[in-house]
Amino acid sequence: MTTKTETPKKPRGRRPAASITEKIAETEKLLASLREQARREERENLDKNRKAISDLFKSERLDTIDVEVWRNVVPQLKALVGLAASSESEQPAAEKSAPVREKPVEQPA
């Protein structure tokens, strides 16, 4: 009446063990992925922090202060927030040329 079709039985159990080199390759891929994720998260956090600082400066109208004044008080600000004073070889703010405002920008109240 009904005929049974025999299907080849698949072996049960575990898959063949991965070689050590395969495990190393998988782990290296995972490590690279995690490092990229960490870099992305760090970059996003830095961007959020920069935006928050910019918004704070604008709300307190600190963005109207001349850049030369900021250059003079940056060492004091760093000391105030607990950052070590920068070395002589590390002067990114002094090296960069920013447009200097002649007078503060007027913002509507």
N, C-alpha and C positions, 0 to 999 in steps of 0.2 A: 503494500500500500504506500506508505510514505518511505521514502528512501533518505537515509542520512548521508549527507555529504561530509566526508571527513576533511577537516581543515588541519593543516599541519599545526601542531601545538607549539606555541612559543615557549621557550624556556623561561621558567619562573625564577625569581631570585634577583639578586643585585646585578647591576650593569657591571661590565668589566672595570676594574679599578683604573683610575686615571694615573698616568705616569707622573712622576715628580716634576718633570719639565712642564707638563700640561697644567699642573697645579700652580707652579710658579708663574706661568704665563697668565693664568686667570687672576691670580693674586696681584700681579703687576698691573693688569688692566683695571682691576678694582681700585688699586692704590692711585693710579693716574686719574680715574674718575673722581675719587674722593678729593684729591688735591685740586682738581679743576673746580669742584663744587665749593671747596673752602675758599679758593681765590675769588670766585663769583660772589659768595656771601660777604667776604671782606670788602670787595669793591662796592657792593650794594650798601653795606653799612656805612662805608666812607662817604658815599654819595648822599645818603640820608643825613649824615652828620653835617656835611658841608651845606646842604640846603637848610637845615635847621639853624646853623650858625648864621647863614646869610639872612634868613628871615628874622632872626633875633637882632642882628645888626640893623636891618631896615626898620624894624619896629622901634628900636631905641634911637634911631636916627644917627647911628654911629657910622653909617656909610657916607655921611657928608663930611667927615673929617679928612683932611688932606693926607695923602699917602706918606709924605715926609714926617708928619707927626706920628703916624703909625710906626714907621721905621725906627723912630727914636724911642718909642715906648714898648716895642715888642720884647726886648730883654726883661723889662719889668713885669710884663704880662706873663711871660714864661715862668719867671720866678714866683709870681703870685699863684699860678695854677700848678706849680710843682714840677715843671719841666726843667731839665738840666739846661744850662746855658749852652748854646751851640758853639761848636769849635770854630776856629778861624777858617778852616778849610770848608766848612759847611755854612754857606751864606746864600741860600737860594733867593731870599726876599730882596737882598741888596743887589744881587746880580740882575734880577728881572727888571725891566723898565716898564713901569706902569704909567698910564696917562695921569698927569698931575692936574688936579682941579685948581683953578685960580681962586674960586670962592665956592662955598658949599651949595649944593643943589637944593633949591627950595621945593619942599613937598607940601601939598595941600593938607591942611589939618583935618 
